[in-house]
């Protein structure tokens, strides 16, 4: 198993947040990048939105 740590730092005054995931030994960089993108969207999903101005 490979352990890959994703890290998030919101900026000055915040502590970095990390989360470690386990992947199979034969995981590809593309699969790790996809998992990372999913993690980022999950983490930031509640802080960002969009809407249409009327």
MDAnalysis code that builds the backbone (N, CA, C; Angstrom):
import MDAnalysis as mda
import numpy as np

u = mda.Universe.empty(162, n_residues=54, atom_resindex=np.repeat(np.arange(54), 3), trajectory=True)
u.add_TopologyAttr("name", ["N", "CA", "C"] * 54)
u.add_TopologyAttr("resid", np.arange(1, 55))
u.add_TopologyAttr("resname", ["UNK", "UNK", "UNK", "UNK", "UNK", "UNK", "UNK", "UNK", "UNK", "UNK", "UNK", "UNK", "UNK", "UNK", "UNK", "UNK", "UNK", "UNK", "UNK", "UNK", "UNK", "UNK", "UNK", "UNK", "UNK", "UNK", "UNK", "UNK", "UNK", "UNK", "UNK", "UNK", "UNK", "UNK", "UNK", "UNK", "UNK", "UNK", "UNK", "UNK", "UNK", "UNK", "UNK", "UNK", "UNK", "UNK", "UNK", "UNK", "UNK", "UNK", "UNK", "UNK", "UNK", "UNK"])
u.atoms.positions = np.array([
    [0.835, -1.187, 0.000],
    [0.000, 0.000, 0.000],
    [0.878, 1.248, 0.000],
    [0.416, 2.253, -0.695],
    [1.080, 3.557, -0.705],
    [0.231, 4.522, 0.098],
    [0.875, 5.287, 0.947],
    [0.168, 6.312, 1.710],
    [0.482, 7.664, 1.089],
    [-0.564, 8.359, 0.679],
    [-0.439, 9.671, 0.052],
    [-1.173, 10.674, 0.933],
    [-0.504, 11.764, 1.274],
    [-1.096, 12.782, 2.129],
    [-1.470, 13.996, 1.299],
    [-2.721, 14.425, 1.441],
    [-3.206, 15.655, 0.829],
    [-3.167, 16.727, 1.909],
    [-2.806, 17.937, 1.533],
    [-2.666, 19.014, 2.500],
    [-3.414, 20.246, 2.027],
    [-4.020, 20.934, 2.996],
    [-4.752, 22.171, 2.695],
    [-4.306, 23.237, 3.680],
    [-3.923, 24.392, 3.171],
    [-3.541, 25.521, 4.014],
    [-4.369, 26.716, 3.581],
    [-5.288, 27.149, 4.445],
    [-6.186, 28.251, 4.104],
    [-5.515, 29.613, 4.189],
    [-4.296, 29.665, 4.718],
    [-3.592, 30.937, 4.753],
    [-3.129, 31.312, 6.141],
    [-2.711, 32.562, 6.263],
    [-2.178, 33.076, 7.517],
    [-3.226, 32.942, 8.617],
    [-2.800, 32.457, 9.760],
    [-3.701, 32.320, 10.887],
    [-4.417, 30.978, 10.955],
    [-4.247, 30.155, 9.951],
    [-4.862, 28.840, 9.925],
    [-3.778, 27.773, 10.011],
    [-4.122, 26.671, 10.629],
    [-3.212, 25.538, 10.669],
    [-3.457, 24.685, 9.433],
    [-2.394, 24.189, 8.821],
    [-2.596, 23.284, 7.681],
    [-3.402, 22.052, 8.110],
    [-4.271, 21.618, 7.241],
    [-5.069, 20.422, 7.473],
    [-4.571, 19.355, 6.513],
    [-4.283, 18.186, 7.017],
    [-3.833, 17.086, 6.173],
    [-4.719, 15.871, 6.384],
    [-4.791, 15.073, 5.348],
    [-5.507, 13.816, 5.412],
    [-4.728, 12.808, 4.579],
    [-4.506, 11.642, 5.130],
    [-3.713, 10.617, 4.456],
    [-4.636, 9.527, 3.930],
    [-4.387, 9.120, 2.698],
    [-5.169, 8.094, 2.028],
    [-4.261, 6.937, 1.647],
    [-4.819, 5.748, 1.629],
    [-4.073, 4.574, 1.203],
    [-4.517, 4.172, -0.194],
    [-3.534, 3.907, -1.026],
    [-3.778, 3.481, -2.399],
    [-3.034, 2.164, -2.627],
    [-3.505, 1.396, -3.579],
    [-2.793, 0.179, -3.964],
    [-1.404, 0.546, -4.482],
    [-0.490, -0.389, -4.405],
    [0.882, -0.142, -4.863],
    [0.956, 0.232, -6.340],
    [0.023, -0.258, -7.120],
    [0.065, -0.001, -8.565],
    [-0.784, 1.198, -8.992],
    [-1.148, 2.065, -8.045],
    [-1.954, 3.240, -8.376],
    [-1.190, 4.138, -9.335],
    [-1.923, 4.753, -10.254],
    [-1.292, 5.662, -11.209],
    [-1.372, 7.099, -10.692],
    [-0.521, 7.941, -11.242],
    [-0.555, 9.356, -10.878],
    [-1.903, 9.961, -11.250],
    [-2.473, 9.507, -12.347],
    [-3.785, 9.999, -12.775],
    [-4.863, 9.666, -11.739],
    [-4.823, 8.455, -11.180],
    [-5.795, 8.067, -10.156],
    [-5.616, 8.876, -8.876],
    [-4.367, 9.138, -8.510],
    [-4.106, 9.974, -7.331],
    [-4.611, 11.385, -7.576],
    [-4.338, 11.930, -8.750],
    [-4.805, 13.280, -9.080],
    [-6.324, 13.363, -9.058],
    [-7.014, 12.330, -9.525],
    [-8.479, 12.330, -9.500],
    [-8.986, 12.299, -8.061],
    [-8.378, 11.477, -7.221],
    [-8.763, 11.417, -5.813],
    [-8.494, 12.763, -5.139],
    [-7.387, 13.401, -5.501],
    [-7.046, 14.707, -4.938],
    [-8.088, 15.758, -5.347],
    [-8.460, 15.766, -6.611],
    [-9.475, 16.718, -7.073],
    [-10.798, 16.500, -6.351],
    [-11.192, 15.252, -6.178],
    [-12.431, 14.949, -5.451],
    [-12.334, 15.452, -4.020],
    [-11.176, 15.268, -3.379],
    [-10.961, 15.713, -1.999],
    [-11.047, 17.234, -1.904],
    [-10.414, 17.923, -2.845],
    [-10.439, 19.386, -2.837],
    [-11.874, 19.881, -2.970],
    [-12.639, 19.322, -3.898],
    [-14.028, 19.745, -4.075],
    [-14.849, 19.453, -2.833],
    [-14.607, 18.314, -2.197],
    [-15.336, 17.971, -0.980],
    [-14.992, 18.960, 0.137],
    [-13.722, 19.319, 0.270],
    [-13.283, 20.235, 1.321],
    [-13.794, 21.655, 1.083],
    [-13.755, 22.110, -0.157],
    [-14.098, 23.501, -0.465],
    [-15.570, 23.684, -0.821],
    [-16.278, 22.601, -1.028],
    [-17.656, 22.674, -1.500],
    [-18.564, 23.560, -0.667],
    [-18.379, 23.578, 0.641],
    [-19.239, 24.379, 1.493],
    [-18.860, 25.847, 1.554],
    [-17.701, 26.197, 1.020],
    [-17.211, 27.572, 1.097],
    [-17.431, 28.366, -0.181],
    [-17.715, 27.689, -1.277],
    [-17.861, 28.357, -2.559],
    [-19.175, 27.958, -3.206],
    [-19.730, 28.857, -3.966],
    [-20.937, 28.560, -4.732],
    [-20.970, 29.494, -5.938],
    [-21.954, 29.352, -6.741],
    [-22.164, 30.278, -7.851],
    [-23.656, 30.489, -8.000],
    [-24.001, 31.589, -8.594],
    [-25.409, 31.892, -8.850],
    [-25.492, 32.896, -9.986],
    [-26.657, 32.957, -10.591],
    [-26.889, 33.858, -11.718],
    [-27.551, 35.122, -11.221],
    [-26.998, 36.261, -11.591],
    [-27.587, 37.559, -11.252],
    [-28.810, 37.784, -12.143],
    [-29.852, 38.286, -11.561],
    [-31.047, 38.595, -12.359],
    [-31.194, 40.071, -12.559],
])
